[in-house]
């Protein structure tokens, strides 16, 4: 299970949700109310269909899909 789950609040702008998805490289984001109770989940597809903001969707998909640089495993040293 993921120890630090990214989420957005239900009253935040859609662009904020897209930015969180980009930062965490996730395609679905839990949506919570201000009491931090789950009220839904937003996906990149929801952003595409709900906003019509092709720029936001394009950037989000590109950022989420971009591979990260390989990270060394803990305890192994590269020489």
Helices and strands as residue ranges (DSSP letters): E 7-9, H 14-24, E 28-32, E 38-43, H 44-51, H 54-65
